[in-house]
Amino acid sequence: MRRAAGSEDGVAIVVAIGALTVLLALSAMAFTGAMQLNESSNADREARGAFQSAEAGLEVATYRVNNLLPLAGGGCLAVEEELADGSCRGSGGSGPTTWSYEVTPDLTADNYTQLLPGGYCAGFPIEFDAQDEDLTLRSRCITATGVDHGTVRRVQARLALFTGTSGESEETSLFPVAGIVGLDGVKIGNSGKIYASVASNGQVELRNASFVTGAATLGPGAPAPILHNNSVIQQGTVYRPATAGPWVLAPVDIGDTASENMNGTGIGWTLTNGAGVNYNATYREAEFNNGKVTFHGGDYNFCKLAIKNSTDFMVAAGAKVRVFIDSPTRPGSGCRSGSGTFSVKNSFKVLADESTAQFQIYVYGGDVGGQPAVDINNSSEFHALLHAPLATVYFKNSMRFYGAINARYVEFKNASDFYYPSDGISGLTPDTETPERSLTLFQRSAWRECRDAPTTASPHSGC
């Protein structure tokens, strides 16, 4: 019989104590790691909260600037503090999460170096070039601070407002180029003739035997135009300086036109020459077919506007017409899903005797179901102004357009022509009384994050 080793009990105790020590050490490490992870998570959450608060300050400041009717020139709202240099200061939030901002007045050659350290906003210098007659650009600078449980983050944005091409009044600022603006791109199909200029932050492409008589003015970093066989941009390509930022377009302000409008036969339009209309007043959807439709003037609001065949839109003598294409993406629009479009099937004309500003089309939303929000087909002729900053505008086959176009993307397909008025654009203000801010707004053209605290006494420093 084997005899048990008398010393094994002592060894077991030592091993158990060692194992317990290791477990305690691991538990302490795990607890320390958990505490550090929790502190790190809290710090990350507060940093995100501070950043979101700073962005909220920027958005509020931009909204308030535009609430002052920017073409009127300046000032501060009653909820803001107006400083001696003309800047406006605002704040908001509650508890441990707050935001604040300071926005400059319009920057000029006389004040920008006093208002902004080094004359910079959002990383770009404010420059004034007396030789630049192509575009007037009004600028302001906003610096916003967000705080979340003591964590501070600051952001800065440059606001830009286009005030029209050279020699034109400020009311033309909705159309910053004498021709076509397609923010994401402009494509001219075979044998297209553009008697105007084009502008884009994206790709400009001219297919075979097409031309642009003006220039292609591109945003910073845009690709070079693609020119196919025998196509030409007669005045060449010009790039906007980084200090001016990319092209921006004002959003569409529907106002109260969904409820206060001229929609209806005998109210806002008269039908002659066999014209017909199918109008759904509940959803503000209209389909016109054949004949002549004479618009009496004022504001019209459609969730959907469709033209079938051989229809002419006329404007009554001395009247101005604004047609708003509303969208289900706008809260409270009353538009049903799948609407928000303007389409033409065949042979459509918009005729204005006095000026292209007599008939103005504003498209609120973007494309619908992967299809262009504005889809114009086959032998159509427009004398109008078209502003669709979020939408694709598509023209197909034997199209002629006299006026100006703003859109997210513009494509002319197959033998389509465009003409900008030789006397420019005037008379955008409609007959009905509407706020000027529906014509043009300050837009963010540059942005950057700043250091947590200003580096000088100026709240705009450290950016």
C-alpha positions as CSV (number, residue, x, y, z in Angstrom):
1,M,0.0,0.0,0.0
2,R,1.3,3.5,-1.0
3,R,1.7,6.0,1.8
4,A,0.2,9.5,1.3
5,A,2.7,12.4,1.1
6,G,2.3,14.3,4.3
7,S,3.4,17.7,2.7
8,E,0.7,18.0,0.0
9,D,-1.9,19.8,2.2
10,G,0.5,22.8,2.6
11,V,1.2,23.0,-1.1
12,A,-2.5,23.1,-1.9
13,I,-3.0,26.1,0.5
14,V,-0.2,28.0,-1.1
15,V,-1.6,27.3,-4.6
16,A,-5.1,28.4,-3.6
17,I,-3.7,31.7,-2.1
18,G,-1.8,32.4,-5.2
19,A,-4.8,31.8,-7.4
20,L,-6.9,34.0,-5.3
21,T,-4.3,36.8,-5.5
22,V,-4.3,36.5,-9.3
23,L,-8.1,36.7,-9.4
24,L,-8.1,39.7,-7.2
25,A,-5.5,41.4,-9.4
26,L,-7.5,40.6,-12.5
27,S,-10.7,41.9,-10.9
28,A,-8.9,45.1,-10.0
29,M,-7.6,45.5,-13.5
30,A,-11.1,44.8,-14.9
31,F,-12.7,47.3,-12.6
32,T,-10.1,50.0,-13.4
33,G,-10.6,49.3,-17.2
34,A,-14.3,49.5,-16.8
35,M,-14.0,52.8,-15.0
36,Q,-11.7,54.2,-17.6
37,L,-14.0,52.9,-20.4
38,N,-17.0,54.5,-18.6
39,E,-15.1,57.8,-18.3
40,S,-14.1,57.6,-21.9
41,S,-17.6,56.9,-23.0
42,N,-18.9,59.9,-21.0
43,A,-16.3,62.1,-22.5
44,D,-17.1,61.0,-26.0
45,R,-20.8,61.5,-25.4
46,E,-20.2,65.0,-24.0
47,A,-17.9,65.9,-26.9
48,R,-20.6,64.8,-29.3
49,G,-23.2,66.7,-27.4
50,A,-21.1,69.8,-27.4
51,F,-20.5,69.5,-31.1
52,Q,-24.2,69.1,-31.8
53,S,-25.0,72.1,-29.7
54,A,-22.4,74.2,-31.6
55,E,-24.0,73.1,-34.9
56,A,-27.4,74.0,-33.5
57,G,-26.1,77.5,-32.7
58,L,-24.9,77.8,-36.3
59,E,-28.3,76.8,-37.6
60,V,-30.2,79.2,-35.3
61,A,-27.9,82.0,-36.3
62,T,-28.3,81.3,-40.0
63,Y,-32.1,81.2,-39.6
64,R,-32.2,84.4,-37.7
65,V,-30.0,86.2,-40.2
66,N,-32.4,85.2,-43.0
67,N,-35.4,86.1,-40.8
68,L,-34.2,89.7,-41.1
69,L,-34.9,89.8,-44.9
70,P,-31.2,89.8,-45.9
71,L,-31.7,92.1,-48.9
72,A,-32.8,94.8,-46.4
73,G,-29.3,95.1,-45.0
74,G,-28.8,94.0,-41.4
75,G,-29.6,94.6,-37.8
76,C,-30.4,92.1,-35.0
77,L,-33.6,90.4,-33.9
78,A,-35.2,91.3,-30.6
79,V,-34.0,88.0,-29.0
80,E,-30.4,88.9,-29.8
81,E,-27.9,91.3,-28.3
82,E,-26.6,93.9,-30.8
83,L,-23.0,94.8,-30.2
84,A,-21.3,98.1,-30.9
85,D,-19.6,96.8,-34.1
86,G,-22.9,95.7,-35.5
87,S,-22.5,92.0,-34.6
88,C,-25.4,90.0,-33.2
89,R,-25.0,87.6,-30.2
90,G,-27.5,84.9,-29.3
91,S,-27.7,81.9,-26.9
92,G,-29.9,79.1,-25.9
93,G,-30.2,75.6,-24.4
94,S,-30.8,74.6,-20.9
95,G,-29.0,73.0,-17.9
96,P,-25.6,71.5,-18.7
97,T,-26.1,71.7,-22.5
98,T,-26.1,75.2,-24.1
99,W,-25.2,76.9,-27.3
100,S,-24.2,80.5,-28.2
101,Y,-23.1,82.4,-31.2
102,E,-21.8,85.7,-32.6
103,V,-22.5,86.7,-36.2
104,T,-20.8,89.6,-37.9
105,P,-22.7,92.2,-39.9
106,D,-22.1,92.2,-43.7
107,L,-18.3,92.1,-44.2
108,T,-16.9,95.0,-46.2
109,A,-13.5,96.2,-47.2
110,D,-13.7,98.7,-44.4
111,N,-14.6,96.3,-41.5
112,Y,-13.6,92.8,-42.2
113,T,-10.1,93.0,-40.7
114,Q,-11.5,94.6,-37.5
115,L,-14.2,92.0,-37.1
116,L,-12.1,88.9,-38.1
117,P,-8.6,88.1,-36.9
118,G,-6.4,88.2,-40.0
119,G,-9.4,88.7,-42.2
120,Y,-10.2,85.0,-42.2
121,C,-13.5,83.1,-41.8
122,A,-13.8,79.3,-41.7
123,G,-10.2,79.0,-42.9
124,F,-10.5,81.3,-45.9
125,P,-9.5,84.9,-46.3
126,I,-12.1,87.5,-47.1
127,E,-11.0,89.1,-50.3
128,F,-12.3,92.1,-52.2
129,D,-11.3,92.4,-55.8
130,A,-12.3,95.6,-57.5
131,Q,-11.6,94.0,-60.9
132,D,-14.2,91.2,-60.3
133,E,-17.3,92.3,-62.2
134,D,-18.7,88.8,-62.7
135,L,-20.4,88.3,-59.4
136,T,-21.2,90.2,-56.2
137,L,-21.0,88.1,-53.0
138,R,-22.2,89.3,-49.7
139,S,-20.6,87.5,-46.7
140,R,-21.1,87.1,-43.0
141,C,-19.2,85.0,-40.5
142,I,-20.7,83.0,-37.6
143,T,-18.8,81.5,-34.7
144,A,-20.8,79.2,-32.5
145,T,-19.9,77.5,-29.2
146,G,-21.5,74.4,-27.8
147,V,-21.2,73.2,-24.2
148,D,-22.2,69.8,-22.7
149,H,-21.4,69.1,-19.1
150,G,-18.4,71.4,-19.3
151,T,-17.0,70.0,-22.6
152,V,-16.7,72.9,-25.1
153,R,-16.5,72.7,-28.9
154,R,-16.6,75.6,-31.3
155,V,-17.4,75.8,-35.0
156,Q,-17.3,78.6,-37.6
157,A,-19.1,79.1,-40.9
158,R,-19.0,81.6,-43.7
159,L,-22.4,82.6,-45.1
160,A,-22.7,83.8,-48.7
161,L,-25.5,85.6,-50.4
162,F,-25.4,86.1,-54.2
163,T,-26.6,89.6,-55.2
164,G,-26.8,89.2,-58.9
165,T,-24.6,89.3,-62.0
166,S,-22.8,92.5,-63.0
167,G,-25.1,95.4,-63.9
168,E,-28.3,93.7,-62.5
169,S,-30.3,94.6,-59.5
170,E,-30.2,92.7,-56.2
171,E,-33.6,91.1,-56.9
172,T,-31.9,89.0,-59.6
173,S,-29.7,87.4,-57.0
174,L,-31.8,84.2,-57.0
175,F,-30.2,83.5,-60.4
176,P,-26.4,84.2,-59.8
177,V,-25.4,83.3,-63.4
178,A,-26.5,84.6,-66.7
179,G,-27.6,81.1,-67.9
180,I,-27.8,77.7,-66.2
181,V,-26.7,76.5,-62.8
182,G,-26.6,72.8,-62.1
183,L,-25.0,72.3,-58.7
184,D,-24.1,68.6,-59.3
185,G,-23.6,68.8,-63.0
186,V,-24.8,70.1,-66.4
187,K,-25.0,67.9,-69.5
188,I,-25.7,69.2,-73.0
189,G,-26.8,66.6,-75.5
190,N,-25.9,66.2,-79.1
191,S,-26.2,69.5,-81.2
192,G,-27.3,71.4,-78.1
193,K,-26.9,75.2,-78.4
194,I,-26.5,77.2,-75.2
195,Y,-26.5,81.0,-75.8
196,A,-25.5,81.7,-72.2
197,S,-23.1,80.6,-69.5
198,V,-23.2,77.5,-67.3
199,A,-22.0,76.9,-63.7
200,S,-21.6,73.9,-61.5
201,N,-19.7,72.3,-58.6
202,G,-19.7,69.0,-60.6
203,Q,-19.2,67.7,-64.1
204,V,-20.0,69.8,-67.1
205,E,-20.3,67.7,-70.3
206,L,-21.0,68.7,-73.9
207,R,-21.9,66.0,-76.3
208,N,-21.1,66.0,-80.0
209,A,-21.5,69.3,-81.9
210,S,-22.8,71.2,-79.0
211,F,-21.7,74.6,-77.7
212,V,-21.9,77.2,-74.9
213,T,-21.3,80.8,-76.0
214,G,-20.4,82.0,-72.5
215,A,-18.1,80.5,-69.9
216,A,-18.3,77.5,-67.7
217,T,-17.7,78.8,-64.1
218,L,-16.9,75.9,-61.8
219,G,-16.7,75.5,-58.0
220,P,-13.4,74.8,-56.3
221,G,-12.3,71.2,-57.0
222,A,-14.8,70.6,-59.8
223,P,-13.5,68.3,-62.6
224,A,-12.6,69.8,-66.0
225,P,-15.4,69.9,-68.5
226,I,-15.8,66.9,-70.9
227,L,-16.0,68.1,-74.5
228,H,-16.9,65.5,-77.1
229,N,-16.4,65.8,-80.9
230,N,-16.8,69.4,-82.2
231,S,-18.1,70.8,-78.9
232,V,-16.8,74.0,-77.4
233,I,-17.2,76.4,-74.5
234,Q,-16.4,79.6,-76.3
235,Q,-15.3,81.7,-73.3
236,G,-13.5,78.9,-71.6
237,T,-13.5,77.5,-68.1
238,V,-13.2,79.6,-65.0
239,Y,-12.8,78.3,-61.4
240,R,-14.3,80.1,-58.4
241,P,-11.6,80.8,-55.8
242,A,-11.6,78.7,-52.6
243,T,-12.3,82.0,-50.8
244,A,-15.7,82.3,-52.5
245,G,-16.6,78.6,-51.9
246,P,-18.8,76.4,-54.0
247,W,-22.0,77.4,-55.8
248,V,-25.0,77.5,-53.5
249,L,-28.7,78.0,-54.3
250,A,-31.4,79.4,-52.1
251,P,-34.1,77.0,-50.9
252,V,-37.7,77.5,-52.1
253,D,-39.9,79.2,-49.5
254,I,-43.4,78.0,-50.2
255,G,-44.9,80.5,-47.7
256,D,-48.7,80.2,-47.4
257,T,-49.3,79.4,-51.0
258,A,-50.6,75.9,-50.2
259,S,-53.7,77.6,-48.7
260,E,-53.6,81.0,-50.3
261,N,-53.3,80.6,-54.1
262,M,-55.0,81.2,-57.4
263,N,-55.6,77.5,-58.2
264,G,-58.9,76.9,-60.1
265,T,-60.6,77.5,-63.4
266,G,-62.2,80.9,-63.5
267,I,-60.2,81.9,-60.5
268,G,-56.6,81.7,-61.6
269,W,-56.8,80.6,-65.2
270,T,-59.1,80.6,-68.2
271,L,-59.4,77.8,-70.7
272,T,-59.9,78.4,-74.4
273,N,-59.3,76.7,-77.8
274,G,-60.6,73.3,-76.5
275,A,-58.3,73.2,-73.4
276,G,-59.1,70.8,-70.7
277,V,-58.0,70.3,-67.1
278,N,-58.4,67.6,-64.5
279,Y,-57.8,69.3,-61.2
280,N,-57.9,67.5,-57.8
281,A,-58.4,70.3,-55.3
282,T,-57.8,68.0,-52.3
283,Y,-54.3,67.1,-53.3
284,R,-53.7,70.2,-55.6
285,E,-52.8,68.0,-58.6
286,A,-53.5,69.4,-62.1
287,E,-53.3,67.8,-65.5
288,F,-53.8,70.1,-68.5
289,N,-54.4,68.8,-72.1
290,N,-54.8,70.7,-75.4
291,G,-55.7,74.3,-76.1
292,K,-54.8,77.5,-74.4
293,V,-54.6,78.2,-70.7
294,T,-54.3,81.9,-69.7
295,F,-53.1,82.6,-66.2
296,H,-54.5,85.7,-64.5
297,G,-51.5,86.3,-62.2
298,G,-50.4,85.7,-58.6
299,D,-49.3,82.6,-56.8
300,Y,-50.2,79.0,-57.7
301,N,-49.4,75.9,-55.7
302,F,-49.5,72.4,-57.1
303,C,-48.3,69.1,-55.6
304,K,-48.3,67.7,-59.1
305,L,-48.4,69.5,-62.5
306,A,-48.7,67.5,-65.7
307,I,-49.1,68.6,-69.3
308,K,-50.2,65.9,-71.8
309,N,-50.4,67.3,-75.3
310,S,-50.5,70.5,-77.4
311,T,-51.0,72.9,-74.5
312,D,-50.0,76.6,-74.4
313,F,-49.7,78.5,-71.1
314,M,-50.2,82.3,-71.5
315,V,-49.8,85.1,-69.0
316,A,-52.5,87.9,-68.9
317,A,-51.2,91.3,-70.0
318,G,-49.3,93.0,-67.2
319,A,-49.5,90.0,-64.9
320,K,-46.8,88.0,-63.2
321,V,-47.2,84.3,-62.3
322,R,-45.4,82.2,-59.7
323,V,-46.0,78.5,-59.9
324,F,-44.8,76.5,-56.8
325,I,-44.4,72.7,-57.2
326,D,-44.9,71.6,-53.6
327,S,-43.7,68.3,-52.2
328,P,-44.7,65.6,-49.7
329,T,-41.3,66.0,-48.1
330,R,-42.4,69.4,-46.8
331,P,-44.1,69.1,-43.4
332,G,-47.8,70.1,-43.7
333,S,-47.8,70.3,-47.5
334,G,-50.9,68.1,-47.9
335,C,-49.2,66.4,-50.9
336,R,-49.6,62.7,-51.2
337,S,-46.7,60.2,-51.7
338,G,-45.3,60.1,-55.2
339,S,-46.2,63.7,-56.0
340,G,-43.9,66.8,-56.1
341,T,-43.3,66.7,-59.9
342,F,-43.7,68.8,-63.0
343,S,-43.9,66.8,-66.3
344,V,-44.6,67.5,-69.9
345,K,-45.4,64.8,-72.5
346,N,-45.7,66.6,-75.8
347,S,-45.8,70.0,-77.5
348,F,-46.0,72.5,-74.6
349,K,-45.4,76.2,-74.6
350,V,-45.0,78.9,-71.9
351,L,-45.4,82.2,-73.6
352,A,-44.8,85.6,-71.9
353,D,-45.0,88.8,-74.0
354,E,-43.2,91.2,-71.7
355,S,-40.3,89.3,-70.0
356,T,-39.3,85.8,-68.9
357,A,-40.0,86.9,-65.3
358,Q,-43.7,86.9,-66.0
359,F,-43.8,83.2,-65.5
360,Q,-41.7,81.8,-62.6
361,I,-41.5,78.1,-61.6
362,Y,-40.3,77.1,-58.1
363,V,-39.8,73.4,-57.3
364,Y,-39.5,72.7,-53.6
365,G,-38.3,69.1,-53.4
366,G,-36.0,66.6,-55.0
367,D,-36.4,63.8,-57.4
368,V,-39.2,61.3,-56.9
369,G,-38.8,57.5,-57.1
370,G,-35.5,57.9,-58.9
371,Q,-37.1,60.0,-61.7
372,P,-36.5,63.7,-62.4
373,A,-38.8,66.0,-60.5
374,V,-38.9,68.2,-63.7
375,D,-39.3,66.1,-66.8
376,I,-40.0,68.0,-70.1
377,N,-40.3,66.0,-73.3
378,N,-40.7,66.6,-77.0
379,S,-41.1,69.9,-78.8
380,S,-41.6,72.3,-75.9
381,E,-40.8,76.0,-75.6
382,F,-40.4,77.9,-72.4
383,H,-40.3,81.7,-71.7
384,A,-39.8,81.4,-68.0
385,L,-37.5,81.3,-65.0
386,L,-37.0,77.9,-63.3
387,H,-35.7,77.5,-59.8
388,A,-35.4,73.8,-58.6
389,P,-32.4,73.7,-56.2
390,L,-32.9,70.1,-55.1
391,A,-34.1,68.6,-58.3
392,T,-33.0,67.2,-61.6
393,V,-34.3,69.1,-64.6
394,Y,-34.5,67.0,-67.7
395,F,-35.2,68.4,-71.2
396,K,-35.6,66.0,-74.1
397,N,-35.9,66.4,-77.9
398,S,-36.3,69.8,-79.7
399,M,-36.6,71.9,-76.6
400,R,-36.2,75.7,-76.5
401,F,-35.8,77.6,-73.2
402,Y,-35.7,81.4,-72.9
403,G,-34.8,82.5,-69.4
404,A,-32.7,81.2,-66.6
405,I,-32.4,77.8,-64.8
406,N,-31.2,76.8,-61.3
407,A,-31.2,73.1,-60.4
408,R,-29.3,70.4,-58.6
409,Y,-28.6,68.8,-62.0
410,V,-29.6,69.9,-65.5
411,E,-29.6,67.8,-68.7
412,F,-30.5,68.8,-72.2
413,K,-30.9,65.9,-74.5
414,N,-30.9,66.0,-78.3
415,A,-31.1,69.2,-80.3
416,S,-32.2,71.4,-77.4
417,D,-31.5,75.2,-77.3
418,F,-31.2,77.6,-74.4
419,Y,-31.3,81.5,-74.6
420,Y,-30.5,83.9,-71.8
421,P,-32.3,87.2,-72.3
422,S,-30.1,89.9,-73.9
423,D,-31.5,92.5,-71.4
424,G,-31.0,90.3,-68.4
425,I,-33.6,89.5,-65.7
426,S,-35.7,92.0,-63.8
427,G,-39.1,92.0,-62.2
428,L,-38.9,88.9,-60.0
429,T,-41.1,90.4,-57.3
430,P,-44.7,89.1,-57.9
431,D,-47.9,91.1,-58.0
432,T,-48.9,89.5,-54.7
433,E,-47.2,90.8,-51.6
434,T,-44.6,88.2,-50.5
435,P,-41.5,88.4,-48.4
436,E,-38.3,89.1,-50.2
437,R,-36.5,86.3,-48.4
438,S,-38.3,83.8,-50.6
439,L,-36.1,85.2,-53.4
440,T,-32.6,84.7,-51.9
441,L,-31.1,83.6,-48.6
442,F,-27.7,83.4,-47.0
443,Q,-26.2,80.0,-47.4
444,R,-23.3,78.2,-45.7
445,S,-20.3,78.3,-48.2
446,A,-17.5,77.3,-45.8
447,W,-17.2,75.5,-42.4
448,R,-14.5,74.4,-40.0
449,E,-14.1,73.4,-36.4
450,C,-12.2,75.8,-34.1
451,R,-10.0,75.4,-31.0
452,D,-12.0,75.0,-27.8
453,A,-11.2,78.6,-26.7
454,P,-10.5,81.8,-28.6
455,T,-6.9,82.7,-28.9
456,T,-7.5,86.5,-28.6
457,A,-10.2,88.7,-27.3
458,S,-12.1,88.2,-30.6
459,P,-14.7,85.4,-30.3
460,H,-13.9,84.5,-34.0
461,S,-10.2,83.8,-33.2
462,G,-8.7,80.3,-33.0
463,C,-10.4,79.1,-36.1
